[in-house]
Amino acid sequence: MAVRYNKLWKILIDRKMKKKDLQEAAQLNRYQMLKLARDEDVTTEVLGNICKALDCTPDDIMEFIDE
């Protein structure tokens, strides 16, 4: 099972935010942002920081897909 963060990018577009804005708001490093951009697994801490920064839930920013 794979993960996709397309919902996250849609939220950023809707809120007129750049990836750099998210990186600063959620206190993420470049490596973590790169993993998100590549739809790779990230820690629950990263997901929690994003959800806190965007006031949303993990279900709002990611989805699982069958490979």
Secondary structure, DSSP 8 states (H G I E B T S, - for coil): -EEE-HHHHHHHHHTT--HHHHHHHTT--HHHHHHHHTT----HHHHHHHHHHHT--HHHH-EEE--
